[in-house]
Amino acid sequence: MNAVLWGSLGLGAAEWLQLFVHFLMLSLLAIGGAITTAPDMQRFIVGERGWLSDAQFTASVALAQAAPGPNVLFVAVIGFNVGGLAGMLATMVGTLLPSTTLALTATRWGERRRDSRALQSFTAGLAPLTIGLLLASGWILLEPTRTQPGAVALVAVTLWLMLRTRWSPLWSIALGAAVGAAGLV
Amino acid sequence: MRTPASSRELFAVFTRLAMQGFGGVLPVAQRELVERQRWLSQDQFLQMLSVAQVLPGPNVINLSLMIGDRYFGWRGAAAALAGMLLAPLALVLALAMLAVRLQDAPLVAGALRGMGVVAAGLVLATALKLSPGLRRNALGLPPAALFALLTALAVGWLRWPLVWVVLGLGLASCALAWWRLRP
């Protein structure tokens, strides 16, 4: 039970604080999504502190990716594996508090100036970058598999289902799980 | 366009869309918020997502805060955020307790790999769905398409650090939009 609450590493007060503060700091550096800070989390938790092994770190990220929900939950799994529920709270609150506060303040500020030329050029100018970043993310997620004909076909089927039918993305995911379990990708 | 009736509806819709988001919530968010609930138009979604993406923090979390706040102030923001996080968090922690060892079973590993491929396809599909919006962009279509392509190449192919790409291409793109929007 204690392992669930606090983890099994027996961290001291100073270490809890360092864990929290490190994620607090990473929060504001996470431009383009939480996953962009994963390399630095790995450096801190695996390299500097040795709280998790490389394999544990990677497995934490993979587990969160496979489960439903926002990708940022990989931070919760890492926190949990370091320090149980308390560790999860330290990493999640650290990750979310600064960025959510800033996001709310900034949007409210922007909402009042919605029609200004500055804000309109800001959103118009960034829209193409958003689309470019989505294309890049899709490409990077295909890194391990994109040379396999099976994977390329699966992507093509997914695109067709999403663009040409009104089927929920869940069906595509189920198809992917079946194709993968059958050993075809 | 519809609007959500209450913070409770926000919570329910965001819980539902989060629980469908395997390998990322964004494609589901686009489908639920734009195509099913019709709270946002395709172009509004792209605009909000663009802002959510430059602000630090997880994009879809920022997006849910912005949408919640827009309808019901901080209560709406809290409801949307809670919807996005609570149920998936409980599930992923349960999974973490159960099974790091399950991942070594070949069947599970294969299924995870297949889901990963589809997750990538879903993100690409979202990009393609949003791209017709560039035709109405203040930049004009050719420059907008060029900026999208350069961003994809710099981040996806050349793997340049995101900060520099956003600062460099983003500044150039916004400056061009500023010039195009001159009165």
Interface residues (C-beta under 8 A of the other chain):
Chain A: V4 S27 L28 L29 A30 I31 G32 G33 A34 T36 Q56 A59 S60 A62 L63 A64 Q65 A66 A67 P68 G69 P70 N71 V72 L73 A76 V77 F80 N81 L85 M88 M92 T95 L96 P98 S99 T100 L102 A103 L104 A106 T107 R108 G110 E111 R117 A118 Q120 S121 F122 T123 A124 G125 L126 A127 P128 L129 T130 I131 G132 L133 L134 L135 A136 S137 G138 W139 I140 L141 L142 P144 T145 A151 L154 V155 A156 V157 T158 L159 M162 L163 R166 S168 P169 L170 S172 I173 L175 G176 A177 A178 V179 G180 A181 A182 G183 L184 V185
Chain B: A18 M19 Q20 G21 F22 G23 G24 V25 L26 P27 V28 R31 E35 L46 Q47 L49 S50 V51 A52 Q53 V54 L55 P56 G57 P58 N59 V60 I61 N62 L65 M66 D69 R70 W74 A77 L81 M84 L85 A87 P88 L89 L91 V92 L93 L95 A96 M97 V100 Q103 P106 L107 V108 G110 A111 L112 R113 G114 M115 G116 V117 V118 A119 A120 G121 L122 V123 L124 A125 T126 A127 L128 K129 L130 S131 G133 L134 N137 A138 L139 A144 A145 L146 F147 A148 L149 L150 T151 A152 V155 G156 W157 L162 V163 V165 V166 L169 G170 S173 C174 A175 L176 A177 W178 R180 L181 R182 P183
